[in-house]
Amino acid sequence: QKVSKHMTSKLVSHTLIEDKEIKLTRFFPKIVDPSTLKHGKPSPDIYLEAAKLLKLNPEGAGIEDAKAGVDAINAANEISIGIGNKDILKQADIVFSNTEKLTLDNIKKFTTII
């Protein structure tokens, strides 16, 4: 049975929030549950809500591997960092082919936000 992207996001969110054995929440000071938002990506709601929860101005950077996510970051007026195919993620400010290339030094080469 095929699971939609939306359902996958809900499952991942549920896992992060509820699963006590994985304990991923210790790495994230705040978690935005996408099911609580009025609009999903490519709306910037999830990035704006994350900035609000962290008491930050939404002017940093977001990392995404999907076009809708990059569009959401751009709509939030943040620096968009894409991970994956540069032809699909061409709207991203910076694109890395994989997460191994996603390092602070590599990001600094392309932006002055850090």
GIPE-V237073 format. One record per pair of residues at least 4 apart in sequence whose C-alpha atoms are under 8 Angstrom apart, sorted by the first residue. I is the first residue (numbers start at 1). J is the second residue. Records with the same first field share a line. If there is no record, write none. Layout:
I = J + J
This chain:
3 = 7 + 8
4 = 8
5 = 9
6 = 10
7 = 11
8 = 12
9 = 13 + 34
10 = 14 + 34 + 35
11 = 15
12 = 16
13 = 17 + 33 + 34
14 = 18 + 19
15 = 19
16 = 22 + 23 + 24 + 25
17 = 25 + 31
19 = 23
24 = 28
25 = 29 + 31
29 = 54
30 = 50 + 53 + 54
31 = 50
32 = 46 + 49 + 50
33 = 37
34 = 40 + 46
37 = 45 + 46
38 = 45
39 = 43 + 45
40 = 44 + 45 + 46
41 = 45 + 46 + 68 + 69 + 71 + 72
42 = 68 + 69 + 70 + 71 + 72 + 75
43 = 71 + 72 + 75
44 = 48 + 71 + 72 + 73 + 74 + 75 + 76
45 = 49 + 72 + 76
46 = 50
47 = 51 + 58 + 62 + 72 + 73 + 76
48 = 52 + 58 + 76
49 = 53
50 = 54
51 = 55 + 56 + 57 + 58
52 = 56 + 57 + 58
58 = 76 + 77 + 78
59 = 76 + 77 + 78 + 79
60 = 78 + 79 + 113
61 = 73 + 78 + 79 + 80 + 81
62 = 70 + 73 + 78 + 79 + 80 + 81
63 = 70 + 80 + 81 + 82 + 83
64 = 69 + 70 + 80 + 81 + 82 + 83
65 = 69 + 70 + 82 + 83 + 84 + 89
66 = 70 + 82 + 88 + 89
67 = 71 + 88 + 89 + 91
68 = 72
69 = 73
70 = 74 + 80 + 81 + 82 + 89 + 91 + 92
71 = 75 + 91 + 92
72 = 76
73 = 77 + 78 + 79 + 80
74 = 78 + 79 + 80 + 92
79 = 92 + 93
80 = 92 + 93 + 94
81 = 92 + 93 + 94 + 95 + 96
82 = 86 + 89 + 92 + 93 + 94 + 95 + 96
83 = 89 + 95 + 96 + 97 + 98 + 99
84 = 89 + 95 + 96 + 97 + 98
85 = 89 + 95 + 97
86 = 90 + 95 + 96 + 97
89 = 95
90 = 95
94 = 107 + 110
96 = 101 + 102
97 = 101
98 = 102
101 = 106
102 = 106 + 107
103 = 107
104 = 108
105 = 109
106 = 110
107 = 111
108 = 112 + 113 + 114
